[in-house]
Amino acid sequence: MATTIHEPPQIDHPHTDDFSNGGGRNLIPADGDLRLTIDHSPPPTSSAIWVVVFAVSMMFAAFTSALFVRKGSSLDWQSFSLPSILYFTTLVLIASSVTLEIARRRITAFMRGFQTGVENPARWLYVTLFLGLVFVAGQYVAWLQLRAEGLYLATNPSSSFFYLLTVTHALHVLGGLGGIIYILSKLHRGILRRNQLVASARYWHFMDVLWIYLLLLLLMKL
């Protein structure tokens, strides 16, 4: 007697890569602007930014200590007025933090499916990027103004610290701009993770607070 062996029924498992129905806690906005977004990222993304913030804080704390010691023991310290454009760039940097926070909240809402309007929240990232470039350009104008007054890096200790602090901060701001460009790239490719956006925003806000601290320091000590 022949025995017929029936193949087991095939069970279709849901594909983990299919996020079109909200699988994996990801939602695609109705307008399709963001296409595919990922709400979570590995914990190191959040931890790394605090390591960077701590390292940068320690570096500028060392600069501050050196400034106090150098001024206290210097007989050739020459005070000078800060370029007025620095006050404008400060307002620009504060505004960039506001626009970045708007971008973060709106993108997060899109990623979680809470907003499906036609407005593309990426535009606020572009505004932040533009304001950051304006800030760096303003810093460069300030350096040119000091050079026109005959104040160079090696002119006196006060001008040396001014260039050291402002140039170092500007370089870190450029790093933050690179982070925003990275976020925009991830966003347009539909592979942005929420923690990547949060980490970039934290770093940028830290640059804002750090600059306000440096400006007050320069006003009091130069």
N, C-alpha and C positions, 0 to 999 in steps of 0.2 A: 504493500500500500504506500503510494507516494505521499510525502509530507510537503505541504506548501508552506513556505516561510514568508510571512508578510513583513515588509520593512516597517520599522517603527514610524509613526507619524512625525512629520517635520513640524517643529514648533518655531514660529517666527519670533525671534527675540527683538525687542526694540533696539535700534542702533543708537549707541551712545553718542555718535557724532552728529545725529540729527537733532538740531536745536530748533527746528522750525515750529515745533509745537510747544516750546517752552521747556523741553527736556533739559536736565542738567542745570536747572535754575537760570536759564538764559532765555531771553525774549527778544524777538525782532520787532522793532517799531513798525507800525502800519505803513509809514511812509518809506520804509526801507533805507533810510539814510545811514543807519549804523550797521545794517545787515546782520552781523554776528558779534555779540559781545559776551564776555565771560566775566561772571560776577566775583569769582574768587581767584586768588593766586596763592602760591606757597608762602608760608609764614616768613621766610627769609626776606621777602620783598619789603615787609614792614620793618623788620629788625635792622636791615642794612641801613635804612635812612637815618635811624637814630645813631648808629655808629658814625655815619658821616657827619651828622650835626654835632656830635660830641667832639670829633676830631677837629672840625673847623672852629668850634668854640674854644678849644684848648689852644689852638694856634693863635687866634686873635687875642686871647687872654695873655699869651706870652708876649705878643706885640705891645699890648697895653702896659704890661709890667715894664718892658724895656723902655717904652716912652717915658713913663714916670721916672724911672731911674736916670735915664739920659738927661732929661730936662732938669732934674734936681741937682745933677753934678756938672752941668754944662755952664760955661761962661760965654759961649758963642751962640746961645739960643736966640733966634730972631723971630718974633711973632709977626704974623701977617694976616690980612683979612682973607677969608675964604671966598672963592669965586661965587658970585650971586647965583649962577646957574645951578649950583648944588641944591638950592632950595626948590627949584623947579623940578629937578630930577627926583628929589625926594617925594614930591607929590605924584610924579609919574609912577614911581615904584609902588607907592601905596595904592594907587588906582589899579595897577596891574594885579595886586593881590585880591582886590575886590572882583575884578573880572575873572580871575582864575577860580575864585570861590563860586562865582555864578556858574562857570563852566562845569566845575566839579559836581555841583548839585544837580544841574540839568542833565548831564551825561549819566550820572548815577540813576536819576529818575527814569531815563530812557532804558538803561540797562535792566532795570527791575520791572519795566513795563508799566510804570505809573503815568507816563506821558507818551502820547502818540501824535502830538501836533506836527505841523509841517516845518516848524523852525528847527534848523540844524544846530544843536548846541556846540558843535565844533567851532562855530564862528567866534565864540567867546575865547577859545584857546588862541585863535588867530589874533584877536585883539590883545590878549596878554602877551603874545609873542611880539607884536608890534611895539607895545609899551616898553617891554624889556629892552628892545633894540634902541628905542628912544633914550632910555636911561643910560645905556652904555655910550651912546653917541654924545649925550650931555656930559658924561664924565670926561670923554676925550676933549670936548670943548673946554672944560675946566682946566685940564692939563695944558692946553694951548694958551689959555689966558695967563696961567702962572709962568709959562715959558716967556711970554711977551713981557712980563714984569721982571724977567731975569732970575726967576726962581726955578732951579733945576734940581735933579735928584741929589746932587752933591754940593749944592750951594751952601746949605747949613743943615743942622740936625732937624729943625722943624720941617723944612721942605722935604727932607728925606723920609720922615715918618708920614707926611701927607701922601707922597707918591706910593710908599710901601703899603699903606692901609687901603687907599682907594683903588690902586691897581690890583691888589690881591683880591679885594672884594669884587671888582669888575670881572675878574677871571672866573670867580665862582658863580657870578651871575650868568656869564656865558655858558658855564656848565649847566645851570638851570634851564637856560634857553634850549640847550641841546636835549635836555630831558623833555621839554614841552614838544619839541619837534618829534622826538621818539614816541611820545604819547599820541600825537596827531597821526603818525604813521601807523601805529597799532590800531587807532580808531578807524581810519579809512580802510584798513585791511580787514576789519571786523574781528580782531583778536585781542582787543584791549581787555585787560584784567582790572577790576576795580581797585585793588590794592596798589597797582602801578600808578593809577591816577592819584590816589590818596598820597602815596609817597612823594610823587612829584610836587603836589600842592604843598605838602609840609615843608619840603626843602625850599620852595619859593617863598613861602611865608617867613621862613627862618632868615632868608636873605634880606627880606624887608625889615624885620626886627633888627638884624645885625647892622644894617646900614643906618637906621635911626640911632642906634647906639654909637656907631662910629662918628656920625655927624655931630652928636652932642659932645663926644670926646674931643673932636677936633676944635669945636667952638670953645671949649673950656681950656684946652691945653695949648692951642696954637695962637 
